[in-house]
Amino acid sequence: MIIKRVSLLGFLFLSLCGGLAYADNSDDWKTLTNQSTAFSEKKQYGEAFKSSSQALAIAEQDLAGPPIRTAVSLIQLGRIQETVEHFADAEMDYLKALTVQAKILPVNQRNIAENLIYLARIYDLQGKPTDAERVSRDAIQLLEKSGGREDTRLLPPLHLLGRAYLAQKKYDAANPVLTRAIAISEKNQPVTAIELKGLQNTLADLYRKIGKETEATNMEQRAAAIPVGDSKKSIAFSNMDFSRCHPEWPREALRYGLQGKIQLKLLVDVDGQIMATEVVKSSGWKILDLPVIDTIKQCRVMPAMRDGNPLQTWAKINYMWKIDDNVSAPELVKDSCAPSDSFKIASASDAQPAIRLRFLVNAEGTPFGIKLEDSSNDPDLDQAAMALLASCKYKLSTAQGKLDSNAGNIRFLWEKKGG
């Protein structure tokens, strides 16, 4: 099948001049993008191309819209062109996408690396090993910075770099690169079975070229042992990066010395918009959780991709609020609280519901600025617990003559009424 970009220009021109109703409409962009994905899955690449081209037209017309849409559409178009072996057009789309991605703030290095992998593969298919080598090395460098030297995302660019060296007869350079990729895939689960199969066959080819026939045969046998069905499975790239999407530290949280880690699950749409959030595990403080949730809702990231097509998918993130683990909280003076038949102080091992209060301590050791964190759902009981805490005395912690912290928290268990 042959798809020419010029053959669709008339179609797009007539559609636009005829009052294309998609401009400035994110819903239509998503509809067309998802249609392109569906057509590609059915191998209807002509229809996929039309839908993705219209989506790109919308994204480029909407100057106030997120540039992520433009990048996604360009990558999707490039993947279609690559599939139908229009390598020059695919190269152009990937290069344009890289230009757009470089302008998206904050710049996501892993997303750029993924696009570089697409570009390196085009150069490999076009028989341009020096270009494939250069771009693969750039992708590897970005991925090592963001995910370390054993990140499984390194498998595709390492494989492409090995193939580039092999094509240039740089056998001494190809060997450690391919061997490293095999080691990463065996230590971790490979990105896809087909990637591992291809790696092993490429390494076998290298062994044969340098006269290691036994090693070549063994590697070919290992590749042949990988089930064909597993090789066809496609796993999505998930390069979503929230590392520079920071909420402001609440002043009150700093005042009370609050810290902790919140775990969130996010539904990310095909244009990188956060559609839903779910708290998997609280930081322990509502005042810390809410700014993270509110900020993340405003973020937009490159979506997860499968074969160049964006996916709506769930992503997980952890956000750590950390001041200093070595700071000591005030110490409760034993038997200093007023006697109470209604309350007792909960220990760390008590899992039952409790009234939790945060507070500050003055120079005399008296709690003030008492705030309710976890309620009993009984206002009178909550107020009684706060009054009880106000009667307590605390010893302020010091280190080398300096105050560590005057902020603390306490949990009270209560006697249930009528029981």
C-alpha positions in Angstrom: 0.0 0.0 0.0 1.2 3.5 -0.8 0.1 6.6 1.0 1.3 10.0 -0.4 0.9 13.1 1.8 0.3 15.2 -1.3 -2.7 13.0 -2.4 -4.6 14.1 0.7 -3.9 17.8 0.6 -6.9 18.4 -1.7 -9.1 16.5 0.7 -7.8 18.5 3.7 -8.1 21.8 1.8 -11.7 21.2 0.8 -12.6 20.0 4.4 -11.0 23.1 5.9 -12.6 25.5 3.3 -15.9 23.8 3.7 -16.0 24.8 7.3 -14.3 22.0 9.2 -16.0 22.0 12.5 -13.1 20.6 14.4 -11.0 23.7 15.0 -10.5 24.6 18.7 -12.4 21.5 19.7 -10.4 19.1 21.9 -13.2 16.5 21.7 -12.9 16.3 17.9 -9.1 16.0 18.1 -9.4 13.1 20.5 -12.1 11.5 18.4 -10.0 11.7 15.3 -6.9 10.5 17.1 -8.7 7.5 18.5 -10.2 6.8 15.1 -6.7 6.7 13.6 -5.6 4.2 16.3 -8.6 2.0 15.6 -7.9 2.1 11.8 -4.2 1.3 12.3 -5.1 -1.7 14.5 -7.3 -2.9 11.6 -4.4 -2.2 9.1 -6.6 0.4 7.3 -3.7 2.7 7.0 -5.3 5.0 4.4 -8.2 5.8 6.8 -5.8 6.1 9.7 -3.7 8.6 7.8 -6.8 10.7 7.0 -8.0 10.8 10.6 -4.5 11.6 12.0 -3.9 14.3 9.4 -7.2 16.0 10.3 -6.2 15.8 14.0 -2.9 17.4 13.2 -4.7 20.2 11.3 -6.8 20.9 14.4 -3.8 20.9 16.8 -1.8 23.2 14.5 -4.8 25.6 14.1 -5.5 25.9 17.8 -2.6 28.2 18.8 -3.9 28.4 22.3 -4.1 24.7 22.7 -1.5 22.4 24.3 1.4 21.6 21.9 1.3 18.0 23.2 -1.5 17.4 20.7 0.7 18.5 17.8 3.5 16.2 19.0 1.2 13.3 19.4 -0.4 13.7 16.0 3.0 14.0 14.3 4.3 10.8 16.0 1.1 9.0 15.0 1.5 10.1 11.4 5.1 9.1 11.4 4.3 5.7 12.7 1.7 5.2 9.9 4.2 6.3 7.3 6.8 4.0 8.7 4.4 1.1 8.6 3.7 1.6 4.9 7.4 2.1 4.3 7.3 5.8 3.5 10.5 6.3 5.4 11.3 9.9 4.2 7.8 11.1 5.3 8.1 9.3 8.6 11.5 10.9 9.2 10.0 14.4 8.5 7.2 13.8 11.0 9.5 12.5 13.7 11.8 15.5 13.3 8.9 17.9 13.5 7.6 16.2 16.6 11.1 16.5 18.2 11.0 20.2 17.5 7.6 20.6 19.2 8.6 18.4 22.1 11.7 20.5 22.8 9.4 23.5 23.3 7.0 21.8 25.7 7.7 22.9 29.3 8.8 21.1 31.3 10.8 19.2 28.7 10.3 15.4 29.2 13.5 13.8 28.4 12.1 10.2 28.3 9.5 11.3 25.7 12.1 12.8 23.5 14.2 9.7 23.9 11.3 7.6 22.7 10.9 9.7 19.6 14.6 9.5 19.0 14.2 5.7 19.0 11.5 6.0 16.3 13.9 8.2 14.2 16.9 5.9 14.7 14.7 3.0 13.5 13.9 5.0 10.3 17.6 5.5 9.7 18.2 1.8 10.3 15.5 0.9 7.8 16.8 3.4 5.2 20.3 1.9 5.5 21.8 5.1 7.1 23.9 3.5 9.9 25.9 6.6 10.8 22.6 8.6 11.4 21.1 5.6 13.3 24.3 5.5 15.5 24.2 9.2 16.3 20.5 9.3 17.2 20.6 6.0 19.1 23.4 7.3 21.3 21.4 10.4 22.0 18.4 8.4 23.1 20.6 6.1 25.3 22.1 9.1 27.0 18.7 10.6 27.8 17.3 7.4 29.1 20.3 6.7 31.3 20.0 10.1 32.9 16.3 9.6 33.6 16.1 5.9 34.5 19.6 4.6 35.1 21.8 2.1 33.2 19.5 -0.9 33.6 16.2 0.7 32.5 14.4 -1.7 30.1 13.6 1.3 27.9 17.3 1.1 26.9 16.7 -2.2 25.0 15.4 -0.6 21.7 18.2 2.0 21.3 20.9 -0.4 22.4 19.7 -2.8 19.8 19.6 -0.1 17.1 23.1 1.1 18.1 24.4 -2.5 17.9 22.9 -2.8 14.4 24.4 0.5 13.3 27.9 -0.7 14.5 27.4 -4.0 12.8 26.4 -2.3 9.5 29.6 -0.3 9.7 31.7 -3.3 10.6 32.5 -1.9 14.0 32.4 -5.3 15.5 34.4 -4.5 18.7 31.9 -1.7 19.4 28.8 -3.8 18.6 29.7 -6.7 20.9 29.5 -4.9 24.3 26.4 -2.9 23.3 24.4 -6.0 22.3 25.7 -8.1 25.2 24.6 -5.3 27.6 21.2 -5.2 26.0 20.8 -9.0 26.5 21.9 -8.7 30.1 19.4 -6.0 30.8 16.6 -8.1 29.2 17.5 -11.2 31.2 17.8 -9.4 34.5 14.5 -7.6 34.0 11.4 -8.4 32.0 12.0 -7.3 28.4 9.9 -4.6 26.8 8.5 -7.2 24.4 9.4 -10.8 23.5 10.0 -9.7 19.9 12.6 -7.2 21.1 14.5 -10.0 22.9 14.2 -12.3 19.9 15.6 -9.6 17.6 18.4 -8.8 20.0 19.5 -12.4 20.1 19.4 -12.8 16.3 21.4 -9.6 15.9 24.0 -10.9 18.4 24.1 -14.2 16.6 24.8 -12.3 13.3 27.7 -10.5 15.0 29.1 -13.8 16.4 29.0 -15.3 12.9 30.8 -12.3 11.3 33.6 -12.5 13.8 34.0 -16.3 13.4 32.3 -17.5 16.7 30.1 -20.1 15.0 29.3 -22.0 18.2 28.1 -18.9 20.0 26.1 -17.8 17.0 24.3 -21.2 16.8 23.6 -21.1 20.6 22.1 -17.6 20.3 20.0 -18.5 17.3 18.6 -21.5 19.2 17.7 -19.2 22.2 15.9 -16.8 19.8 14.0 -19.7 18.2 12.8 -20.9 21.5 10.9 -17.7 22.2 7.2 -18.5 21.4 5.9 -16.7 18.3 2.7 -15.8 20.0 4.5 -13.9 22.7 6.6 -12.1 20.2 3.5 -10.5 18.7 2.5 -8.9 21.9 2.9 -5.1 22.0 3.4 -3.3 25.3 2.9 0.4 25.6 5.7 2.9 26.3 4.7 4.8 29.4 7.1 7.7 29.6 4.9 10.1 31.5 6.9 12.4 33.7 5.5 14.4 36.5 8.8 15.2 38.2 8.6 18.9 37.4 5.0 19.3 38.2 5.4 20.7 41.7 2.8 22.0 44.1 3.8 24.8 46.5 4.6 23.8 50.0 1.7 25.0 52.3 3.0 27.5 54.8 0.9 26.0 57.5 2.4 22.6 56.8 5.9 24.0 57.2 4.9 25.7 60.4 3.7 22.4 61.8 6.7 20.5 60.5 4.4 18.1 58.5 6.0 15.6 56.0 5.0 12.4 54.3 4.5 10.6 50.9 1.3 10.6 49.0 0.6 7.9 46.3 -1.8 8.8 43.5 -3.3 7.0 40.6 -4.1 9.2 37.6 -6.2 8.6 34.5 -4.2 10.3 31.6 -6.1 10.9 28.4 -4.6 10.6 24.8 -3.7 14.3 24.9 -2.0 14.1 28.2 -4.9 15.7 30.2 -5.5 14.3 33.7 -9.1 13.0 33.6 -9.3 11.5 37.2 -7.3 11.2 40.3 -7.4 8.6 43.1 -5.5 8.6 46.3 -3.9 5.2 46.8 -2.2 6.1 50.1 -2.4 9.4 51.9 0.6 11.3 53.2 -1.2 11.3 56.5 -2.0 15.0 56.3 -4.9 16.5 54.3 -3.1 19.8 54.2 -0.3 18.0 52.2 -2.5 15.8 50.1 -4.8 18.5 48.7 -2.1 20.7 47.0 -0.6 17.7 45.2 -4.0 16.6 43.9 -5.0 20.1 42.9 -1.6 20.7 41.1 -1.5 17.4 39.3 -5.0 18.0 37.9 -3.6 21.0 36.1 -0.6 19.1 34.6 -0.5 17.9 31.1 2.1 15.2 30.0 2.8 13.2 26.9 0.5 10.2 27.1 1.6 6.5 27.0 2.1 5.3 23.5 1.8 1.9 21.8 3.2 1.6 18.3 3.1 5.4 17.9 -0.6 5.6 19.0 -1.5 7.5 22.2 -3.4 5.6 24.9 -5.8 6.6 27.7 -4.2 4.8 30.6 -3.7 4.9 34.4 -0.4 6.1 35.8 0.9 6.0 39.4 3.1 8.6 41.0 4.5 9.2 44.5 5.1 12.6 45.9 7.3 13.1 48.9 7.0 16.1 51.2 10.2 16.0 53.2 11.8 18.5 55.7 14.3 16.6 57.8 14.0 13.0 59.1 16.4 13.9 62.0 14.2 16.5 63.6 12.7 15.4 66.9 9.1 16.3 67.9 8.3 17.5 71.4 8.0 14.8 74.1 4.9 14.5 76.1 5.6 14.8 79.9 4.3 11.6 81.5 1.0 12.0 83.4 0.8 15.7 82.6 -2.6 15.6 80.9 -5.8 16.2 82.9 -7.4 12.9 84.0 -10.0 11.6 81.6 -12.5 8.8 81.6 -13.3 9.3 77.9 -9.9 9.3 76.2 -6.6 7.5 76.2 -3.6 8.2 74.1 -3.2 5.8 71.1 0.0 3.9 70.6 1.7 3.6 67.2 0.3 0.0 66.9 -3.3 1.0 67.5 -5.1 0.7 64.2 -8.6 1.6 65.4 -10.2 5.0 64.5 -8.8 7.9 66.6 -9.1 11.6 66.9 -5.8 13.0 65.6 -4.6 16.5 66.4 -1.6 18.5 65.3 -0.3 21.3 67.5 2.6 23.7 68.4 4.3 24.0 71.8 5.3 27.3 73.4 8.4 27.9 75.5 6.5 26.8 78.7 5.6 23.4 77.1 2.0 24.2 76.6 0.2 23.2 73.3 -1.3 25.9 71.2 -2.5 26.3 67.6 -4.3 22.9 68.0 -5.9 21.7 64.7 -8.1 18.7 64.1 -6.8 16.3 61.5 -8.9 13.2 61.9 -12.3 13.6 63.4 -14.5 11.3 65.5 -17.5 12.7 63.5 -18.8 13.9 66.9 -18.1 17.7 67.2 -18.5 17.6 71.0 -16.1 14.7 71.3 -13.6 16.4 69.1 -13.8 19.6 71.1 -13.3 17.6 74.3 -10.2 16.0 72.9 -8.8 19.4 71.9 -9.4 20.7 75.4 -7.7 17.6 76.9 -4.6 18.2 74.7 -4.5 21.9 75.9 -4.1 20.6 79.5 -1.0 18.5 78.6 2.7 19.6 79.0 5.5 18.8 76.6 9.3 18.9 76.8 10.8 20.6 73.8 13.6 18.6 72.0 17.0 20.3 71.6 20.2 19.4 69.9 23.4 21.2 70.7 21.5 23.8 72.6 19.2 24.5 69.6 15.5 23.8 69.4 14.7 20.8 67.1 10.9 21.4 66.5 8.0 22.8 68.4 5.4 20.9 66.3 3.8 17.6 67.2 0.7 15.4 66.7 -1.2 13.1 69.0 -4.0 10.5 68.6 -6.7 9.9 71.2 -8.9 6.8 71.4 -12.3 7.4 73.0 -14.8 5.4 74.9 -17.9 4.8 72.8 -21.1 6.2 74.2 -23.3 3.6 75.8 -20.5 1.0 75.7 
